[in-house]
Amino acid sequence: MAAFHGHLSLRAESLADGRTALGAQSFRAPYHISKPYWDADTRTLLVQVVNPTAGILSGDRLESAVEVASGAAVLLTTPSASRVFKMREGEANSAQRFTVESGGWLEVLPEPVVPHRGSVFHQRTELAVAADGAAFYADLLLPGRVAHGEAWEWKKLVLELDVRRDGERLLHERFEQDGAGLRALAALAGAGEEACFGNAVLIAPGVSADTSPAWRDALHALPVDGVWIGASQLRLGGGWSIKFVAPDGVKLKKTLAAIRRTLAGVYPHLKCDARKL
């Protein structure tokens, strides 16, 4: 099967009436976008990125660049999990860059990555936010097809995240594990064979003003059985990193939803419902 070199480029801009619209868009298979939906209640443009193929295969290269202009607000999501299929040889790569200009808001809320047995996948993510911009980025990882006995059976998974605010690097993470290594981490957390992992980053003006905001205590007190969650401030006081581990995929999604509800009191764009489309 021929490999895909997917391309996605979006730029969201603020209109004269205060609504957000896509000022420019370009995409190539396996990327496709549904018709954007304007959520008047939260003043947020909901954009759904669809992969109409079965999933990610060996040799696939996915490149995306999303820009949010000053005054615009966007929730970028996906309708289904990103499945990375078995690879007899080679690997698949994804490079994504998100840029938020001053006064802009971007939330990136994809469905989980699900690496199948024998897969190799490398994802690089860059998040660049202006001094007065704001963003919430989430990444979810499932252990594989548990019902098929494929938990932790991938060959290699690399997830890189680089976060900058006003040009200053706040965070650089590189997660590189085979399935066995992450299985051991799940056991250490006591989360069990079906453990799922979540990673979220909040970048917004004013987050440095309080080193222990009320919402942090609320996150740590979330009543979800078997879930571990922690929030730590990034360097220079420029944002927060939120990590969570759940015993299964259902509780992972419930935890992320609870995190969004908790933060929405301070950052109201997070009230936008990603399932409206």
CORJO-V411564 format. One line per field, one symbol per residue. ss: DSSP state (~ for helix, > for strand, _ for the rest). phi: phi as a letter, one per 20 degrees, with the letter a starting at -180 (. if undefined). psi: psi as a letter, one per 40 degrees, with the letter a starting at -180 (. if undefined). A space follows every 10 residues. Layout:
ss: ???
phi: ???
psi: ???
//
This chain:
ss: ____>>>>>> >>>>_____> >>>>>>>>__ >>>___>>>_ ___>>>>>>> >____>____ >>>>>>>>__ __>>>>>___ _>>>______ _>>>>>>>>> ____>>>>>_ __>>>____> >>>>>>>>>_ ___>>>>>>> >>___~~~__ _____>>>>> >>>>>__>>> >>>>>>>_~~ ~~~~~~~~~_ _____>>>>> >>>___~~~_ ___~~~~~~~ _______>>> >>>_~~~__> >>>>>>__~~ ~~~~~~~~~~ ~~~~___~~~ ~______
phi: .ffedfcccc ceceefenfd bfebbbbbge ebcfffceef fdlceecded dfefrdcgnf cdccbcddfg nebcddbceb feedegcfbm bdcccccccc egneccddcf ffecfegmec bcddcdcdcf gdebbcdccc cdfpeffemd fmdffbcccd ccdcclnefe bcccdcbeff fffffffffm enfegccccc cdcafnfefc fbffffffff dgedfmddbb ccfffmmerc dcdbccfaff ffffffffff fffffdcfff ffefefe
psi: hiiigihhhi hhihideeih ihdiihiihe iiiihihhhd defhhhhhhh heidahiheh hhhihhhhih eihhhhiiei ihhhiihdia iiihhhhhhh iheihhhhgi iihghiheih hhhhhhhhhi deiiihhihi hieagddefe hfeidhhhhh hhhihfehhd hhihhhiidd ddddddddef eidfiiiihi hhhiheeedh egiddddddd ehghhehhii hiiiiefeai hhiihieidd dddddddddd ddddddgede ehheed.
//
